[in-house]
Amino acid sequence: MNDFALLIPEFLVAGLAFFILALDLFLKENWKQYLAWVGFVGVVAILVISLFVESEGQLYDGLLEFDEFTKFFRIFFLVIAAVAVVISREYVESKLKYPGEYYGILLFTLLGAMLLASSAELLTAYINLELLSFGLYVLVGYERYNAKSNEAAVKYILLGAFSSALILFGISQIYGILGTTRFDEMSVAFSALPSIYPGLAVGFVLIVSGLGFKLAAVPFHMWAPDVYEGAPLPITAWLSVASKAAALALAMRLFAEGFFTVFGEWQPIIIVIAASTMVVGNLLALVQKNMKRLLAYSSIGHMGYLLMGLAALVPIVGDGTTTEKFSNLVSNGLLFHMVSYGFTSMAAFLCVIVVYNKTGRDDISGLAGLSKRQPLVSLVLVSALFSMAGLPVFVGFASKFYLFNAVGGQGLLWLVGLAIVMSLISLYYYLMVARQLYIESSEDGSPISVSFPTKVVLGGLFGVMIVLGVYPAPLMAAIQRATDAIVSGNLLSLV
């Protein structure tokens, strides 16, 4: 019998979205600015409830699986969504219409991301992925009188539909041969096959290609710079974190529970994609003049690091030994770096939003002299960039060190070496932004005012980047529980 108490956080998110849509109908225009606070308080309340709700069990005969892995991603998505709602407030008030629809759709994408983390079957995962994607299609084109926003939405929809078709075709190939789409049953069916049939190889390649689009992995990354540049800035921030983390959650569960018995077949493909993504993302970021496009290519590079971890997720068996302990470390490193990237990316985008709201500029040269005009925003932005580069003290250093060490323990030392070189290259273009902040002078020397709520969020994100970089133990304890939920039991069967 299904225990729907497991879905309490998801029900509450859906209810909050409908409540905001309904409330918007009855509020006067000058009161609609408070819808952001309704959304924020609602998300925080759901976050608190999620910490105590039952998190162990299955629904619909295993189509949805609730464990510590699901709970970890629930909490992460809710925290990021709360930040996204707050940083949207001033932007929506000044540049967008229909705030009720904006926050409602944002919450529906949150619902899709949360359900995606619990999906343990391919078709269920596909439906939840589309729930997330359709909301993002609308939000990317929400500035309907902005030509760049319209262009970004059209590109995102067309390429998103193509990637969805690839995933569906891949699912049909796998189901036609294995007769199941459940992850646990797929692993059993794979282990019973004498060899990998061509149809299965095609199915795997198609699914990986579709997920590669969602992760903006090379060669499926071409949409990211244009969509990042054209979308409203708060949506660019939400897109850069939520969609990537949701796709990563699906990929980790799929590979750890569904494909782990045939890891030797898919590992070389993921390795090639990871290496290409790291190189292309960081090299193309060197020539960018627009801050949103620079962060887009930077995010592509970071997806390369995460894919590198995904390639090392299943232990390498050789000389009769199994290094299953490193698989737990790899999974820990993946989740740690995802959290690190999520908070630093939101911090960087919030700083760009503050400047854009006051100046209307999102190019790198528009940040010139920011350290004199707004020292707090300048400090948080340069800290976020240095964290992404992996400099000590910041959380990006700790997460990269953890992830690179675990991947190296799986025997992929050359890939780790490439990742280190790409991190050094990324430091160059981050320093070019820092030069604008602290060395170059601005023609307009007037100070940039920042509201108190924005200062609180900036301070909070800055504190997270420092505290998790110096003392990540509490976060790592939660990550370890999430890792044990999907990795340990499956990998022991390989020994």
Secondary structure by P-SEA (a helix, b strand, c coil): ccccccaaaaaaaaaaaaaaaaaaaccccccccaaaaaaaaaaaaaaaaaaccccccccccccccccaaaaaaaaaaaaaaaaaaaaaaaaaaccccaaaaaaaaaaaaaaaaaaaaacccaaaaaaaaaaaaaaaaaaaacccccaaaaaaaaaaaaaaaaaaaaaaaaaaaaaaccccccaaaaaaaaaacccccaaaaaaaaaaaaaaaaaacccccccaaaaaaacccaaaaaaaacaaaaaaaaaaaaaaaccccccccccaaaaaaaaaaaaaaaaaaacccccaaaaaaaaaaaaaaaaaaaaaaccccccccccaaaaaaaaaaaaaaaaaaaaaaaaaaaaaaaaaaacccccccccccccccccaaaaaaaaaaaaaaacccccaaaaaaaaaaaaaaaacaaaaaaaaaaaaaaaaaaaaaaaaaaccccccccbbbbbcaaaaaaaaaaaaaaaaaaccaaaaaaaaaaaaaaccaaaaaaac
